[in-house]
Structures are given as structure tokens and as C-alpha cells.
Amino acid sequence: MLVAAFFFAIMGVLVKIASHKFSSAELVFYRSLVGLVFITSYVSINRLSISTQLIKMQMSRSIIGFISMVMFFYAISALPLASAITLNYTSPLAMAAILTITFHERPRKVLIFAIITGFIGVALLLKPSIHYGELVAGGLGLLSGLLAGWVYVQVAQLGRAGEPDWRTVFYFSLVCTLGGGAWMIIHHFSVLELKDLPILAGLGTCATIAQLAMTRAYRTGNPLVVGSLAYTTVVLASLFGILLWNETLSVDRWLAIILIISSGVISVSANASAKKKS
């Protein structure tokens, strides 16, 4: 998970750099294209089948994931890196709430506390005093996290239904590549230059490595430890933001980040405890 956190933070840096020229949809396209090439090569070499009985669920997961990623990349382009990534990491709160509703469980007090704490943090991070452009980007960043929580629930459902990780990653990469490519054709296409290739290739490579490392971590590790270590991305993103762009956050924004991280860890801990009891 630490490897995943490092490469996710690097991905955020590269998205921020590339966003000066490329739109969010274009960045999603290039990020996903690298992943699609990798997973297609893996499927071909191992002669695996991409056919599935759960195509509707795969498409739902992929389309929601695509929308979430476009919003996330836009938030990175418009907000301090630490703020954008923290908003996206509200996903454990959304996942906890969705699982409670899906399984018709009575909300546990600890989850209610975590959700309230998380949204106090969000309110502090998106305080009304920031200008309108940041408020829109912040809202989209928050929505990307809520949609990501929904996506993680669907990924878990696909796993329980017997779908291998590589097949889920394949359909996600395919939909994001096609969706980003279609957006580029219809809306705007930035001409590629030779100097752009290292950044775009690095973006796709870092995202693919991070995704594989995260999948491995959740498959083999303790969910509580893995889920908590995921927030290392926020710490690394904060350091990169300070070093590269002198992004200094106010005390109340640091407090907001701490509240959101704490609420996420609490929700992960509550879910892990519930699974052990069941």
C-alpha cells in the first residue's frame, strides 16, 4: 500500500503538471491507454478470456469510475494537490454508508460519528470564503470521492461474484480510454508534442503500478492496515505540493485534512470489525 500511495501521489503531481495543456478528459484518456495496453498484453500472453456473464455490472462500475476520475483530475488541476486528493479520499465514508444501506443494517454509532467528522472536515476544507472557482472544483473533488466509494462497493461485488481483478481492470481501462477519446474528438484535442510524451507515459505508468500495488495490498493484507496506510497518499501529496508549488495550507485546512483522514480510518476500522464479527 505504501508503494501504491507513493505512485498515486506522483500521478497527482503529473496530472497537475499536464493539466496546464491537457483537459481532464484527455488526461484520463492517456492514463487509461497505458493501462489498457498493459492489461491487453497480459490477457493475450496468458490467453485469457474477457467474456463475462456480468457485463452490465462491469459497465456500470467502469462508467461511474470514468466520471469519478474526470472529476478527480479536474479537482487536481484547480486545487492545491493535498486538498484535491483529500476530497477524493472521502470514498471510505461513502462506501461505509452505501454498504449499510445495501445490507439494510442499522447504522452503527461509530460510522455515524465517522461520517459526521468527515463532513465537518469537508466543510472546513470547502469553507465559503474561498473563491467560486475553487468551490466548484472542490465540489467536483468531493463528488469524485463519493462516486469512488460506490465504485469500490461494485468492485467488491464483482470479486464476490468470481470476476478476476484483471478482467475488471480491463473493462475499466477500456471504457475510460473510449470515453476520454470520444470527449477529445467532440470537445477539444490538444496537439501532442514530443516533450509531452514523458509526462503522459509517466502518468499512465504510475497509475497502473499504483493500481496493481493497491489491488495486491487489499487482496493479501489486513484491510484495516491497508485502508489506513492508503492515506499516506495525502501526506506525500502535501509534501510534493509544498516542494514543487509552495502550496502552503492554512491551519484550518490542515485541521480539515486531519479530520477527513481520521474519519476515513475510523470507517475502515468499523467495517473491518464488522466483517470479523460476521
Secondary structure, 3 states (H helix, E strand, C coil): CHHHHHHHHHHHHHHHHHCCCCCHHHHHHHHHHHHHHHHHHHHHHCCCCCCCCCHHHHHHHHHHHHHHHHHHHHHHHHCCHHHHHHHHCCHHHHHHHHHHHHCCCCCCHHHHHHHHHHHHHHHHHCCCCCCHHHHHHHHHHHHHHHHHHHHHHHHHHHHHCCCCHHHHHHHHHHHHHHHHHHHHHHCCCCCCCHHHHHHHHHHHHHHHHHHHHHHHHHHHCCHHHHHHHCCHHHHHHHHHHHHHHCCCCCHHHHHHHHHHHHHHHHHHHHHHHHHHHC
